[in-house]
Amino acid sequence: QVQLVESGGGLVQPGGSLRLSCAASGIIFNIYAMGWYRQAPGKQRELVAQISSSGSSNYVDSVKGRFTISRDNAKNTVYLQMNSLKPEDTAIYYCNAEKRVGGYYNYWGQGTQVTVSS
């Protein structure tokens, strides 16, 4: 129904920056929110940042002040600007889209690897 394709991951040094992109296609209407999750080895998948259709956003405490989520509705794309990266940010990052019409529906991208290491 909804296809999500992430890009922008890679290897960066601590303190560096990276920008992730997620392009949505398919039946994209009625998307309530889009966001980014991440999963590190041995850890549970966690919500990193989310932005709703109204424009409000929220972040996990560990990235506040460093990460910024934004949307370009004309391009059906959500971005995650990551600054001051730390080794603890190393994870696979997944784009997510949520619908709340007729129930709760979640769609996931394939994931993109972010590695922060010197």
C-alpha positions, 0 to 999 in steps of 0.5 A, spaced: 500 500 500 505 504 501 512 503 499 518 507 503 525 507 500 530 510 505 537 513 503 543 517 506 546 512 511 553 511 511 560 511 515 561 518 519 566 520 524 563 522 531 561 529 531 559 529 524 553 529 520 548 525 516 542 527 512 537 521 511 531 521 506 525 517 506 521 517 499 514 515 500 510 512 494 503 508 493 497 510 496 500 515 500 493 519 502 491 519 510 498 518 512 497 521 520 505 521 521 512 519 518 518 518 522 524 514 523 526 508 528 532 505 529 535 498 531 542 497 534 545 490 535 542 487 541 537 492 542 530 493 541 527 498 535 526 505 538 522 511 535 527 516 534 523 522 531 516 523 528 512 528 525 505 528 524 500 531 518 499 537 523 507 539 523 508 537 530 514 533 532 517 529 537 524 526 539 527 521 543 531 524 549 537 522 547 537 525 540 534 532 542 538 538 540 542 534 535 537 531 530 531 534 526 526 531 522 522 535 517 517 533 511 517 536 504 510 534 502 510 536 495 516 530 494 512 526 499 519 525 503 521 526 510 528 527 512 532 526 518 538 531 519 543 528 524 548 532 527 553 531 533 553 524 531 555 519 537 557 512 536 551 510 540 547 513 534 550 507 530 544 503 528 539 501 522 535 506 521 528 505 518 523 510 515 516 509 518 509 511 516 502 511 520 495 511 518 489 511 523 483 511 518 479 504 519 485 502 524 492 503 525 497 501 520 504 501 519 509 501 513 516 500 513 522 502 509 528 497 508 532 500 513 539 504 512 545 503 516 548 508 520 555 507 523 559 512 527 566 510 528 573 513 528 
